[in-house]
Structure formats: structure tokens, C-alpha cells
């Protein structure tokens, strides 16, 4: 019985190899990339090389997998793209709020505004909040893109916020900072933490 099974396996292997030779090459010669269609029959490229049963690509479908192939619509350029340096002026409005019940006013609190352009620092502005706890900065000069990091110092503690990217089409930002009063001594309460870990069991 075992001899018959081995005979059938051997016969199938011989038939398979013969089929490859009759098709005109080794398995590597006839291999076809399922995405690009590259290869097949001595390395010929084409969409005809898709696996059997694979749906046909629509007419005009770009060959993304091939070297130098087109990128999908809306994909950012890769390499060699020029950096936008369009000059523009931005406005930053800093608005503070008191998060402590019956807390002290933020009027006169120091503010530091750090300006960045494409991740590189381009300037620092140090001011104080007005009587309403606000600060208006106008005519800030950028080129292409800018960002601001605003730090308000209240009761000796820094409170910080970050602006979204400012661009020629979106040059103005309102940045809101919530501050809290610091206490001279620790409050009469504790914060307890409890962790529960759940593990599967057999």
C-alpha cells in the first residue's frame, strides 16, 4: 500500500516538473507580481500576469507598484518638493481663564510666546496680561508656516498651550489658557489609586 502511494506522489511530481518545462521556464522565470504584473515568461511585465481569478483592474488604472509609477491623487510629493516660503502676517489672541473657584485674577501675569517656523525657533515675545487677562499680538511675520507656544506664569506655576499651524490662508489664532491657583500647603485630602488586572485562564 505504501509503495503505491509513493508511486502516485512521484508520478505527480514528474508531471508537474514536465509541465513547467513545457511552459517554457522554471518557477522563478514564470513568477508574476500580483500587484504590478511584472515578470512572467522570462520577466515580461503586464497586467495579464495577475493571479488566476483576480479581478481585472479598471482601464487606465495607474501602476503604483512600478518604479516611477504615478502616486495616488492627493498624495504629497516625495523628495525635491519646494518648501512654501510665502510671507504673511499672523495675529495671536491669548485668552486666560481661572480654573480655581474664587481664584485670583490673571491680570498682570507674565506671558512668554515662542514663535516657530517649520519647527525652527524664530523669536520670543515676553509680555504681561492686561486687566482682563488677555494679550493681543498682531503683525507677526512668518513665511509659509508658523506656530506659537504660549506660556502663562500664574502663582509661580507655568501653564502652556500650543497653536495649530498658521498659514497664509489661516493666519489668525485664539489661544485659550486655563490657570489654577497654587496653595501654600498641601490640601487635607489624598488621591488613592487602585489597579485591577484581568488575565485569561485556561
C-alpha positions in Angstrom: 0.0 0.0 0.0 2.8 2.4 0.9 4.6 1.6 -2.3 1.5 2.6 -4.3 1.2 5.9 -2.5 4.8 6.8 -3.1 4.5 5.9 -6.7 1.5 8.2 -7.2 3.4 11.1 -5.5 6.4 10.5 -7.6 4.4 10.4 -10.8 2.6 13.7 -9.8 5.9 15.4 -9.2 7.3 14.3 -12.6 4.2 15.5 -14.3 4.4 18.9 -12.5 8.0 19.4 -13.5 7.3 18.4 -17.0 4.5 21.0 -17.2 6.9 23.7 -16.0 9.4 22.8 -18.7 6.8 22.6 -21.3 5.5 26.1 -20.2 9.0 27.5 -21.0 10.9 28.0 -17.8 11.5 27.4 -14.2 9.0 28.6 -11.5 11.1 31.7 -10.9 11.1 32.5 -14.6 7.3 32.4 -14.7 6.7 34.2 -11.4 4.4 37.3 -11.7 4.0 40.1 -9.2 0.3 40.1 -8.2 0.3 43.9 -7.8 2.3 45.3 -10.7 2.0 42.3 -13.1 5.8 42.4 -13.6 7.6 39.2 -14.5 6.2 36.1 -16.1 7.6 34.2 -19.1 11.1 35.4 -18.9 10.3 38.6 -17.0 7.7 40.1 -19.2 5.6 42.8 -17.5 1.9 43.4 -17.8 -1.5 43.3 -16.1 -2.1 40.0 -17.8 0.2 38.4 -15.1 -2.4 38.8 -12.3 -3.2 35.6 -10.4 -5.9 33.4 -11.9 -9.3 34.6 -10.7 -8.1 38.0 -9.7 -10.5 40.8 -10.8 -9.2 42.9 -13.7 -8.0 46.4 -12.9 -10.1 49.2 -14.3 -8.9 50.7 -17.6 -6.3 53.4 -17.0 -5.6 52.2 -13.5 -2.1 53.6 -12.6 0.7 51.1 -12.0 1.6 52.2 -8.4 4.0 49.3 -8.0 6.3 50.0 -10.9 9.4 52.2 -10.5 8.5 55.8 -11.3 4.8 54.9 -11.3 2.2 57.6 -10.6 1.2 58.4 -7.0 -2.4 58.3 -5.9 -4.4 61.6 -6.3 -3.7 63.9 -3.4 -0.6 62.1 -2.2 2.1 64.6 -1.2 5.2 64.9 -3.3 8.1 62.8 -2.3 11.6 64.3 -2.5 12.6 67.5 -4.1 9.5 69.4 -3.1 10.0 73.1 -2.7 9.2 74.5 0.8 6.5 77.1 0.8 8.0 80.5 1.8 5.0 82.7 1.1 5.3 85.7 3.6 2.3 86.5 5.7 1.3 88.3 8.9 -0.4 86.5 11.8 -2.4 87.5 14.8 -2.4 85.6 18.1 -5.1 86.4 20.8 -4.3 84.9 24.2 -7.3 84.5 26.4 -6.9 83.2 30.0 -9.4 81.7 32.3 -9.3 80.9 36.1 -9.9 77.3 36.9 -9.8 77.6 40.7 -13.1 78.5 42.4 -12.8 82.1 43.7 -9.2 82.1 42.4 -7.1 85.2 41.9 -7.1 87.3 38.8 -4.7 86.7 35.9 -4.2 90.4 35.3 -0.5 91.3 35.0 0.6 87.7 34.8 3.8 87.2 32.7 3.4 85.6 29.3 6.1 84.2 27.0 5.2 83.5 23.4 7.8 81.4 21.5 7.5 81.5 17.7 8.5 78.7 15.4 8.7 78.3 11.6 8.8 74.8 10.2 10.0 73.6 13.6 12.8 76.1 14.0 12.6 79.0 16.6 12.3 82.4 15.0 11.6 84.6 18.0 10.4 85.0 21.6 8.0 87.7 22.9 7.6 88.4 26.6 4.6 90.5 27.8 2.1 90.7 30.6 -1.6 90.1 30.5 -3.9 93.1 30.5 -6.5 93.9 33.2 -8.9 91.3 31.6 -6.2 88.6 31.5 -5.8 88.9 27.7 -2.9 89.5 25.3 -3.2 90.5 21.7 -0.2 90.1 19.3 -0.6 91.4 15.8 1.6 91.7 12.6 3.7 88.6 13.5 5.7 87.9 10.4 6.1 84.3 9.1 6.9 82.7 5.8 5.0 79.6 4.7 4.0 78.2 8.1 4.3 79.3 11.7 3.4 78.0 15.2 3.3 79.6 18.7 3.9 78.1 22.1 2.3 80.3 24.8 3.3 80.0 28.5 1.4 81.9 31.2 3.1 82.1 34.6 0.4 82.2 37.4 1.3 81.9 41.1 4.7 80.6 40.1 3.4 77.7 38.0 3.6 77.6 34.2 0.5 76.9 32.1 1.2 76.2 28.5 -0.7 75.8 25.2 0.3 75.3 21.5 -1.2 76.9 18.4 -2.2 75.0 15.3 -0.1 75.7 12.2 -0.6 79.2 11.0 -0.5 79.6 7.2 -1.2 82.4 4.7 -4.8 81.1 4.5 -5.2 80.6 8.2 -3.0 83.3 9.8 -5.1 84.1 13.0 -5.4 82.1 16.2 -7.2 82.4 19.5 -5.3 80.5 22.2 -7.1 79.8 25.5 -5.1 79.0 28.6 -6.7 77.9 31.9 -4.7 78.6 35.0 -5.1 77.4 38.6 -4.0 78.9 41.9 -1.3 77.2 43.9 -1.7 76.5 47.6 0.8 77.4 50.4 0.3 74.0 52.0 -1.0 70.6 50.8 -4.8 70.2 50.9 -6.3 67.9 53.5 -7.1 65.1 51.1 -5.4 62.2 49.4 -5.6 60.6 45.9 -5.8 56.9 46.0 -5.3 54.6 43.0 -6.4 51.0 42.6 -5.5 48.8 39.7 -7.4 45.7 38.7 -5.7 43.3 36.3 -7.8 40.7 34.4 -6.0 37.8 32.9 -7.5 34.9 30.8 -7.3 31.5 32.5 -7.4 28.0 30.9 
